[in-house]
Amino acid sequence: MTGLLEFREKIKQLYSRGEVFIIPIIKFLVAFFVLNMVNGSLGYMTRLNNIAIVLIVALLCSFLPNGAIVFFAALFSLLHMYELSMEVALVGLCVFLLVFLLFGRFSAKESLVVVLTPITCHLGIPYVMPVAMGLIGTPASAVSVGCGVVVYYLLMTVVNNATTINAMDDETTEKIRLIIDGLMNNKAMLVLITAFAITVIVVYLIRRMSVEHSWTIAIIAGVMAELVILLVGDLLYDTNISVLGAILGVILTVMVAKVIEFFRFCVDYSRTEKVQFEDDEYYYYVKAIPKMTVATATNTVKRINTQTRTSTASGDGAVRRNVTTERTGYYQDNAQRGRGSYNRRNEHSGNSRSVTINSNMLDGDDDIEYEDIF
């Protein structure tokens, strides 16, 4: 366990030092994957399939706010739909506006969730998002997850009906009705939205409780509720959900959720303390659970210079040794303590300490002078 805690601290230190570079790289990779997924799923406008355009837009998204990824993904989707049919693009625009109004009103800061949810659905692991957002989000995260599901099924509806739409000539009303009916009558989408919303709320409520191992209990309860709702929905509405795929997805969800718990809520229940105190108006009962942390290891570097001999006016030789010890890393300095007749002075600079010992030894003389610099 100590090794894992040290690994976590190193990851946190690496992220804190390189945050200005890591976040743009992650945003670039997410935007690049999303745009390629849209081009691969739709792909009706061949000019957008150019890899150079995708790279330029992804690079632009890496320096813009998170909402830029949502905007460009929606723009690419609408352009592909317009190339297929103007009526399909009109329906898609209305759906995107509705999604924007919903998650912009309830969970505007979770714009990436609207993008990541279709990605997980495309990869066949959609069960990860509701549990993860229940752990790190709020009940309003159910809205952003549900909007992501709607976006995914909108794209799938267009793809599945593309041949029929191409066969229609000027039947504008029929094209619009085809897309709307295909989206509204999709029982699998409705079951998935219901399961995800309930899962987010269940996980959030349980992990906020003061019981021990609340996060672990929340993860297990969330995946079980999610699996049960999906299976019941499959029995009632024949949504053709793969039972084996759902079980594998639940197992993967538990693994991802435990990783999130390790980085966000790693505590030591064996050292739980209960404190009671009062003021003029209230009595307070506090339950304190310490986090699992480890001290950062310190590195010591010693440098010993070669001996040099100098001549004095009387012909005696003097030998000078320079020993420099540099200690880097975090340390806690104790009170100053003197030793004999040595002179000591403390100089602090950041989180480092250096020690320099100079000794002058004359031939036949036992007097030694030391100077320690801290």
Secondary structure, 3 states (H helix, E strand, C coil): CHHHHHHHHHHHHHHHHCHHHHHHHHHHHHHHHHHHHHHHHCCCCHHHHCHHHHHHHHHHHHHCCCHHHHHHHHHHHHHHHHHHCHHHHHHHHHHHHHHHHHHHHHCHHHHHHHHHHHHHHHHCCCCHHHHHHHHHCCCCHHHHHHHHHHHHHHHHHHHHCHHHHHHCCCCHHHHHHHHHHHHHCCHHHHHHHHHHHHHHHHHHHHHCCCCCCHHHHHHHHHHHHHHHHHHHHHHHHCCCCCHHHHHHHHHHHHHHHHHHHHHHCCECHHHCEEEEEECCCCEEEEEECCECCCCCCCEEEEEECCCEEEECCCCCEEEEEEEEEEEECCCCCCCCCCCCCCEEECCCECCEEEEEEEEEEECCCCCCCCEEEC
